[in-house]
Amino acid sequence: QVQLVESGGGLVQPGGSLRLSCAASGNIGSISAMGWYRQASGKERELVAVITSGSSTNYADSVKDRFTISRDSAKNTVSLQMDSLKPEDTAVYYCYLRCRRSGFLNAYWGQGTQVTVSS
């Protein structure tokens, strides 16, 4: 069983900052990537940022230069520092884990944390 526990969502004014964190636990195996997706109301889930086991990162164009993803391999955690937040960043943010166990690649999702950017 794999668990992803997210924290750090909330309400923030435009231009403000938030930091999301996600901790993975359980029978993880070998992590190949961790990251964050988001889903705004009425829209499809989309990639926000991902970081691989080799520390390569990929960001959605809409968040480049505003968001920073980081990972603590020893603690199996991933964080997303979100600066200069805009109302269009409002969404439920989901932690994502991709890992390999017994030769199989698996993907897991957190329960989601709400981020609301509003004045």
Buried (B, 14 or more C-beta within 10 A) or exposed (E): EBBBBBBBBEEBEEEBEBBBBBBBEEEBBEBBBBBBBBBBEEEEBEBBBBBBBEEEBBBBEEBEEBBBBBBEEEEBBBBBBBBEBEEEBBBBBBBBBBBBEEEEEBEBBBEBBEBBBEE
